[in-house]
Amino acid sequence: MIKAIVTDIEGTTSSLSFVKDVLFPYARANLPDYVRQHKDESTIKQLLDDTCKEAGIEFDTEGAIAQLIQWIDQDKKITPLKALQGLIWEAGYKQGDFKGHLYQDAVNNLKAWKDKGISLYVYSSGSVLAQKLLFGHTDSGDLTPLFSGYFDTMIGGKKEADSYRKIAVEIGYPAHNILFLSDIKEELDAAKHVGYQAFWLTRDQVPNIHAEHLQVSSFDDIELDK
């Protein structure tokens, strides 16, 4: 019986185009000025220090900015970058520059599952702040009350089985009582390896006839175990 659902964001609850065509370019365009304006704040200082240590370079604001831009261009899932992107997106959401995109089928079913007493969680490579911002600023309003918790790369990589073990411990349910939703096969493989149930959101993709995972084109097609 499913007692908790953990969902990915990109390609699952939200379109890849929103992240790739709106959020990422916004962060890239605004990162240099944002860092320069806030570089004396303790949070930004720490993120810049973490960036330089990760890159193996001496602490330098402009060097860190260049490294962060390079990581964005390479689509790297590096924690200080994700944290900084979240802060930049926070400013964008608050200024009304954009709203978080969610598929309507995702909104409807997340609400229905919550009403049935199922605990809902998010696990994304984007920072917890970025996750809360997206779900907090949607065309359907603030959806953050639906969720009992959020996980990002601080708990581990999304293609690593141990990350899902840790999440199960945090949630407090055996793995077989948890359902994971994603559009990435390797993430589903890792979750299944530790006993999660799983659905592959194919959305506009062509279903993989050789896949071991159950495939659905939308949240409306997900049937939960009784």
N, C-alpha and C positions, 0 to 999 in steps of 0.2 A: 504493500500500500504506500502510495506517495504521500509523504508528510511535509516535504520541502522541495522547492524548485529553485535551481540555480540557473540563471540565464546570462548568456553572452549579450553584447549590445550590437556591435557592427555586423550587419548582414543577418541579424537575428530579430531583435526588437526594432532596429533602426536601419535605414538604408546605408549601404556603403558609400553612396554618393554624398550623403550629408557629411559624413566624417571626412572623406577624401576631397570633396569639392568645396566644402564650407569651412569646417573646423580646422583642418590642417593648414590650408592656405592662410586663414586668418591668423593663426598662431605664428606661422613663418613670417608674415608681413609685419606683425606687431612685436615680435620677440626682441629685436635689437633695442628699440626705443623703450619698451617696457623694462628691460633689464637695466638700461642706463638710468632710467628715472627712479628705480627702486633698489639699486645696487647696494645702498647703505642700510637697507632693512635687514634684520637678522635672518629672516626666512630666505631671502634672496641670496644673501651672503653664503648661507649654508649650501644652497642648491648650486651656486657657482663653485664653491669649494668641492662639493661632491662631483661635479662635472669635470673639474680639472684632475681630480684624483682618478676618476674612471678613465679619463683619456690619457693619464700619465704625463700631464704637463704641469708646469709651474702655475701657481695661481695668477690669473690675469683675466680681467673682465672681458676685454675684447677677444682674447683667445678663447675664452669660454663661450662667448656668443658665436664665434665662428664654428666651434665644435658642435654646439647645439643645432645650428642651422644645417651642418653636415649630417647630423643624426636624423633630423627631420627629413632631409632629402633621401636618406638611406632607409627611412621608415624603421628606425631602430626603436625597440621597446625598452628604453633605459630609464630607470626610475626618476632621476633628477629632471630629465627632459619631460617626462609625463607630468610630474608635479608642476613644473613651470608652465607647461601648456594649460594645465587646469586653472592656474591663476590668471592667465591671459584670457581664457574662455570665460572665466567668472566675470571679468570686466566687460567682455562683449555681451554676455547675457544681460547683465545689469543695465547696460547702455541700450538694450533693445536692438542690437545689431543683427541678431538671429534668434530663433527658437529651436529647441531640441526636437528633432524629427523622430516620431514613433509610428510604426504601422498600426492602423486602427484595429486590426485583428489581435495584435499584441496587447494593446490597451484593454480591449474588451475581455480577453481571456485572463489577463493578469488580475483584473478586478474581480472576475468570477471566481478564480482560484482563491483569492484572498477571502472572499465572502464564504467560501467553503471551509475555511480554517487552515488552508495550506500556507506555510511560511514561505515567503519569497525573498530571494537573494540575487545579487548581481555579482558577476565575476568578469572583469574586463581588463585588458592591458592598459586602458586609460586609468588615470588616478581615481581614487575614491571621490575626490572633489569633483573631477570632471563628470563622473557618473551621476552624482547628486545634482549637479548643475543641469545636465541633460534632462533627467527625469523631473526636475523641479521647474523647468521652463518649457512646457510643451503647449501645443494647441489645445490639449485636453486639460490644461491646468497643472497644478503641482501634484505629481504622482509619487513623490517620495514617501508619503505615509503608507504606501502599499508594501514597502520593503522592510524586512527585519534586519538587513545587514548588507554590506558591500565589501568586495574583495578585489584587490588589484595585484600588481606584480610584487608587492611587498610580501605576499604569502608564497610566491613562487611563480615560475613560468607556467603558462596555460597548456603547454604540451607535456608537462611533467606530472606523472602520476602522484607524486608525493604532495603536490599542491592540493589535489582533491582529497587526499587523506586528511590534510590539515583543515581543510574547509569543513569536512564532515565532523571533525572533532569540535571545531568552533560552533557549528550549527547544533550539535548535540544529538544527531540522529545517525543510525547505522547507514552505511553507504547505499544499501539496497532500498532504503526508504527515500532516497534523494533522486530527483530527475534533473539531468543537465541538458540544456538546450544550446546549440551552437550551429554555426554554418561551416565549421572547420573540422575535417575528419580527424586530424591528429589530436585535437583537443578532446573530441568525443572518445577516441581510442584511450587516452589517458584516464578519463573519467570512468569508462567501462572497466578498465584494468583493475580499479580498486572497488568495483561493485556497483557503481551508479547505474541507474537506468538512463537512457539517452535518446534524444531525437535530433536528427540532422535537418535543420531548416535549409531547404534548397532554394526557396524563394524563386528567383528567375533562372536558377541554374538547371541544367539537364540532370535529372537524377542518375546516380551511379548504380548501375544494375548489379555491380559486384560488391556493393557496400554491405558491411555487416550491420550497420545501424539502420534503424527505422527512419525513413525519410518522409518529410511533409513539406508542403509548399507554403503553409501558413500555420499560425497558432490554432486556427479553427479546425485543423485536421488532427490535432493532438488528442488522443484518447487516453485518459489516465486510468491506471489500474484501480479497481474497486477495493 
